Amino acid sequence: MASGKSDRTIVENRKAYHEYHIEERMEAGIELAGTEVKSIRQGKVNLGDSYAAVEAGELWIHGMHVSPYEQGNRFNREPLRSRRLLMHKNEILRLYGLVRQKGLTLVPLKLYFRHGKVKVELALARGKKDYDKRDAEAERQAGRDIDRRMKERRFED
């Protein structure tokens, strides 16, 4: 039952862009129960405080909240349970090495449908310092000020 569109974003973790420097992005599949997929189709998922980790040679996502499906009754799973991510073994081992050696974190950026399957966009990320966050905010504010001035100038002419 693939829809007409090939990619449809379900949820995006905008907080990650504020908290981390994104160094590399990759796609992973996710192992879900049927009622979880139905709940995700309704948009009842939150990536706010989630992260991914390599444990025993497998990639897992922790802290992703999938609300119970309303008609799911006994088939619903725990909303905050850890879910396995699906990637090739050599990719998982490469990520494990980068996370261990370089002090990077695996952060989910967004959840989306690709050809009817739920996918997760993961990022290898390095945490921002407070001064980095202030610099980014000052840069955004300066851009908004410039846009505002340009808009005022257009209306004056």
Rosetta silent file (secondary structure, phi, psi, omega in degrees, C-alpha in Angstrom):
SEQUENCE: MASGKSDRTIVENRKAYHEYHIEERMEAGIELAGTEVKSIRQGKVNLGDSYAAVEAGELWIHGMHVSPYEQGNRFNREPLRSRRLLMHKNEILRLYGLVRQKGLTLVPLKLYFRHGKVKVELALARGKKDYDKRDAEAERQAGRDIDRRMKERRFED
SCORE:     score description
SCORE:     0.000 S_00000001
   1 L     0.000   51.648  177.491    0.000    0.000    0.000 S_00000001
   2 L   -72.678  136.502 -179.153    2.636    2.533   -0.999 S_00000001
   3 L   -78.806  176.019 -178.979    1.218    5.995   -1.448 S_00000001
   4 L   -65.011  -38.753  178.011    1.717    8.200   -4.508 S_00000001
   5 L   -80.713  145.184 -179.880    4.481   10.208   -2.818 S_00000001
   6 L   -87.452  -33.220  179.049    7.714    8.384   -2.183 S_00000001
   7 E  -124.703  129.193  177.764    8.830   10.445    0.852 S_00000001
   8 E  -138.065  113.348 -178.619    6.501   11.894    3.476 S_00000001
   9 E   -70.883  132.798  179.522    7.958   13.411    6.634 S_00000001
  10 E   -96.441  -53.125 -179.134    6.154   12.371    9.795 S_00000001
  11 E  -149.299  148.207  179.907    8.127   14.219   12.469 S_00000001
  12 E  -125.533  140.744  179.884   11.342   16.221   12.602 S_00000001
  13 L   -94.771   83.131 -176.907   13.674   16.704   15.578 S_00000001
  14 H   -71.260  -23.660  178.637   14.322   20.452   15.255 S_00000001
  15 H   -62.907  -30.640 -178.584   15.868   20.551   18.713 S_00000001
  16 H   -63.238  -35.961 -179.949   18.795   18.485   17.409 S_00000001
  17 H   -67.889  -27.901  178.087   19.867   21.283   15.044 S_00000001
  18 H   -80.095  -36.400 -173.842   20.066   23.650   18.012 S_00000001
  19 H   -88.274  -21.494 -171.448   21.902   21.239   20.321 S_00000001
  20 E  -134.186  153.521  165.469   24.373   19.595   17.899 S_00000001
  21 E   -88.167  120.841 -178.518   26.720   20.199   14.970 S_00000001
  22 E   -85.034  122.314 -177.812   25.546   17.689   12.335 S_00000001
  23 E  -103.638  -35.859 -178.648   28.533   15.973   10.715 S_00000001
  24 E  -152.828  142.594  178.891   27.038   13.091    8.707 S_00000001
  25 E  -116.220  149.939  176.499   23.530   11.856    7.879 S_00000001
  26 E  -153.638  162.110 -178.888   22.324    8.347    7.091 S_00000001
  27 E  -108.777  141.536  176.186   19.096    6.415    6.692 S_00000001
  28 E  -138.732  148.343  172.109   18.010    3.404    8.732 S_00000001
  29 E   -80.710  169.139  179.710   14.925    1.235    8.800 S_00000001
  30 E  -137.042  139.116 -179.474   13.108    0.682   12.071 S_00000001
  31 L   -89.831  115.351 -176.079   11.528   -2.459   13.513 S_00000001
  32 L  -128.827  156.785  171.574    7.962   -1.662   14.598 S_00000001
  33 L   -85.174  161.889 -176.742    4.804   -3.481   15.666 S_00000001
  34 H   -58.257  -42.961 -179.085    1.651   -3.062   13.568 S_00000001
  35 H   -69.324  -28.458  177.303   -0.143   -0.777   16.011 S_00000001
  36 H   -66.937  -39.986  178.450    2.969    1.419   16.244 S_00000001
  37 H   -63.156  -42.356  179.667    2.919    1.948   12.473 S_00000001
  38 H   -63.220  -41.338  178.242   -0.752    2.926   12.621 S_00000001
  39 H   -65.884  -39.949  178.511   -0.039    5.397   15.414 S_00000001
  40 H   -65.536  -38.097  177.129    2.925    6.844   13.472 S_00000001
  41 H   -59.893  -30.709  177.176    0.694    7.265   10.391 S_00000001
  42 L   -82.289   -3.806  178.118   -1.525    9.451   12.594 S_00000001
  43 L    82.730   17.894 -176.610    1.558   11.500   13.562 S_00000001
  44 L   -94.551   64.809 -179.042    1.527   10.477   17.222 S_00000001
  45 E  -142.225  148.471 -178.194    5.289   10.183   17.661 S_00000001
  46 E  -136.200  126.867  178.650    7.891   12.360   19.383 S_00000001
  47 L  -101.781    7.310 -171.662   11.672   12.352   18.802 S_00000001
  48 L   -40.395  -62.312 -175.254   12.371   15.077   21.401 S_00000001
  49 L  -110.549   27.810 -175.479   14.851   13.385   23.752 S_00000001
  50 L   -88.098  156.613  177.152   15.683   10.343   21.665 S_00000001
  51 E  -151.746  164.383  178.544   19.112    9.029   20.748 S_00000001
  52 E  -117.440  152.926 -179.774   20.581    5.954   19.093 S_00000001
  53 E  -150.200  151.785  176.049   23.275    3.615   20.408 S_00000001
  54 E   -95.115  122.612 -179.831   25.104    0.483   19.328 S_00000001
  55 E  -133.169  122.205  178.203   24.561   -2.360   21.800 S_00000001
  56 L    54.540   40.333  176.886   25.834   -5.906   21.268 S_00000001
  57 L    78.247    6.534  178.017   26.417   -5.278   17.583 S_00000001
  58 E  -121.573  152.574 -179.550   22.890   -3.937   16.965 S_00000001
  59 E   -99.648  127.263 -177.014   21.680   -0.365   16.558 S_00000001
  60 E  -125.610  147.321  173.094   18.879    0.738   18.922 S_00000001
  61 E  -108.853  131.839 -177.999   16.866    3.929   19.299 S_00000001
  62 E  -118.475  146.539  173.505   15.992    4.984   22.849 S_00000001
  63 L    81.496    6.927  176.671   13.554    7.617   24.101 S_00000001
  64 L   -83.482  122.017 -177.056   11.344    7.765   21.006 S_00000001
  65 E   -96.774  117.456  174.158    7.744    8.108   22.189 S_00000001
  66 E  -114.120  111.526 -177.871    5.076    6.423   20.043 S_00000001
  67 L   -61.899  146.019  177.871    1.633    6.971   21.556 S_00000001
  68 L   -61.455  141.795  178.482   -0.556    3.857   21.872 S_00000001
  69 L   -71.980  132.109 -173.448   -2.946    3.323   18.956 S_00000001
  70 L   -60.324  -38.593 -179.600   -6.502    4.079   20.104 S_00000001
  71 L   -94.674   12.508 -173.342   -8.056    0.943   18.572 S_00000001
  72 L   -83.958  -17.570 -175.177   -5.071   -1.253   19.422 S_00000001
  73 H    33.324 -114.476 -172.450   -6.178   -2.477   22.878 S_00000001
  74 H   -73.788  -13.029 -178.893   -4.004   -5.443   23.967 S_00000001
  75 H   -84.942   -7.979  179.198   -1.727   -5.263   20.886 S_00000001
  76 L   -66.707  147.114  177.745   -0.274   -1.877   21.889 S_00000001
  77 L  -105.760  170.513  177.339    3.346   -1.789   22.991 S_00000001
  78 L   -60.561  128.815 -175.648    5.111    0.319   25.609 S_00000001
  79 L   -61.279  -35.508 -175.879    5.316    3.926   24.256 S_00000001
  80 L  -103.551   17.793 -177.732    8.961    4.531   25.276 S_00000001
  81 L   -65.984  155.472  175.671   10.398    1.093   24.558 S_00000001
  82 L   -74.654  140.086 -178.781   13.722    0.761   22.743 S_00000001
  83 E  -123.805  140.990 -177.923   13.346   -0.126   19.075 S_00000001
  84 E   -79.289  136.340  174.828   15.891   -1.817   16.832 S_00000001
  85 E   -99.174  146.693 -173.624   17.173    0.105   13.822 S_00000001
  86 E  -108.096  114.134  176.188   17.992   -1.790   10.645 S_00000001
  87 L  -145.062  165.253  175.792   21.319   -1.170    8.912 S_00000001
  88 L   -67.959  148.119 -176.102   24.044   -3.312    7.384 S_00000001
  89 H   -56.884  -43.250 -178.373   26.466   -4.820    9.884 S_00000001
  90 H   -66.580  -31.948  175.474   29.518   -3.041    8.439 S_00000001
  91 H   -67.430  -40.597  179.155   27.720    0.345    8.705 S_00000001
  92 H   -63.748  -43.293  179.399   26.851   -0.365   12.346 S_00000001
  93 H   -64.982  -37.493  178.010   30.464   -1.278   13.129 S_00000001
  94 H   -64.455  -43.879  178.249   31.717    1.896   11.416 S_00000001
  95 H   -62.688  -41.061  179.454   29.289    4.010   13.474 S_00000001
  96 H   -59.636  -44.283  178.847   30.337    2.224   16.651 S_00000001
  97 H   -63.512  -42.796 -179.997   33.984    3.056   15.968 S_00000001
  98 H   -65.619  -41.224 -179.237   33.247    6.727   15.244 S_00000001
  99 H   -66.640  -40.290 -179.231   31.109    7.128   18.349 S_00000001
 100 H   -70.312  -45.110 -172.615   33.748    5.478   20.583 S_00000001
 101 H   -83.206  -44.038 -172.314   36.826    7.257   19.190 S_00000001
 102 H   -95.104   -2.986  179.406   35.644   10.721   18.210 S_00000001
 103 L    69.688   33.278  178.360   33.087   11.319   20.965 S_00000001
 104 L   -91.289  166.608  179.013   30.176   11.737   18.566 S_00000001
 105 E  -123.576  147.140  173.895   26.516   11.008   19.264 S_00000001
 106 E   -96.643  115.722 -175.313   23.901    9.319   17.093 S_00000001
 107 E  -121.921  129.727  174.469   20.832   11.549   16.986 S_00000001
 108 E   -74.757  128.179 -179.839   17.596   10.877   15.046 S_00000001
 109 E   -94.040  -42.052  178.515   16.749   13.917   12.905 S_00000001
 110 E  -156.502  161.689  177.573   13.466   12.858   11.344 S_00000001
 111 E  -119.575  132.760 -177.298   11.036   10.016   10.804 S_00000001
 112 E  -152.396  163.792  175.001    9.467    9.581    7.376 S_00000001
 113 E   -96.405  132.088  171.950    7.787    7.130    5.027 S_00000001
 114 E  -127.934  113.954 -179.785    9.733    5.955    1.980 S_00000001
 115 L    53.420   41.362  175.618    7.787    3.664   -0.354 S_00000001
 116 L    84.612   -2.539  179.797    5.415    2.680    2.464 S_00000001
 117 E  -109.734  142.984  177.796    8.161    1.845    5.001 S_00000001
 118 E   -79.512  129.436  178.938    9.034    3.935    8.070 S_00000001
 119 E  -124.463  155.417  177.405   12.609    5.224    7.940 S_00000001
 120 E  -119.722  131.647  172.042   14.745    7.189   10.404 S_00000001
 121 E   -93.917  114.776  179.601   17.287    9.791    9.368 S_00000001
 122 E   -99.375  153.292  176.454   20.187    9.497   11.802 S_00000001
 123 E  -131.789  137.433  166.182   23.005   11.974   12.220 S_00000001
 124 E   -81.062  119.557 -171.604   26.493   11.645   13.597 S_00000001
 125 E  -133.699  150.980  175.514   26.592   14.791   15.703 S_00000001
 126 E  -114.384  132.659 -177.471   28.913   16.661   18.028 S_00000001
 127 E   -62.871  140.990  177.267   27.379   18.605   20.916 S_00000001
 128 L   -84.888  147.356  171.590   27.428   22.403   20.709 S_00000001
 129 L   -83.183  165.985 -179.496   28.873   24.527   23.459 S_00000001
 130 H   -59.615  -39.774 -178.936   26.808   27.388   24.902 S_00000001
 131 H   -68.041  -29.476  175.010   28.789   29.996   22.973 S_00000001
 132 H   -65.247  -40.815  179.917   28.114   28.117   19.713 S_00000001
 133 H   -65.724  -40.622  178.652   24.390   28.273   20.423 S_00000001
 134 H   -64.924  -41.143  178.580   24.598   32.022   21.158 S_00000001
 135 H   -62.230  -43.840 -179.865   26.543   32.629   17.931 S_00000001
 136 H   -63.578  -40.838  179.022   23.979   30.682   15.893 S_00000001
 137 H   -66.010  -41.379  178.192   21.120   32.628   17.492 S_00000001
 138 H   -63.525  -38.428  178.406   22.875   35.974   16.826 S_00000001
 139 H   -64.829  -44.336  177.828   23.413   34.957   13.188 S_00000001
 140 H   -61.900  -43.064 -179.531   19.740   34.043   12.767 S_00000001
 141 H   -63.696  -41.911  178.525   18.674   37.333   14.376 S_00000001
 142 H   -62.025  -41.606  177.332   20.973   39.333   12.070 S_00000001
 143 H   -61.690  -41.228  178.101   19.474   37.558    9.046 S_00000001
 144 H   -64.904  -41.229  178.863   15.955   38.397   10.224 S_00000001
 145 H   -62.242  -42.971  178.856   16.941   42.060   10.743 S_00000001
 146 H   -62.461  -45.912  178.903   18.405   42.268    7.227 S_00000001
 147 H   -60.388  -41.198 -179.861   15.276   40.700    5.732 S_00000001
 148 H   -63.246  -45.458  179.807   13.074   43.112    7.667 S_00000001
 149 H   -63.483  -41.630  179.055   15.059   46.137    6.492 S_00000001
 150 H   -63.232  -39.472 -179.972   14.998   44.937    2.870 S_00000001
 151 H   -66.332  -43.250  177.984   11.244   44.458    3.067 S_00000001
 152 H   -60.955  -41.530 -177.724   10.751   47.974    4.536 S_00000001
 153 H   -64.690  -38.239  178.467   12.941   49.429    1.801 S_00000001
 154 H   -63.060  -38.654 -177.749   10.873   47.734   -0.934 S_00000001
 155 H   -75.865  -25.039  178.862    7.668   49.273    0.393 S_00000001
 156 H   -72.858  -35.277 -175.552    9.238   52.764    0.644 S_00000001
 157 L   -72.803    0.000    0.000   10.242   52.854   -3.043 S_00000001
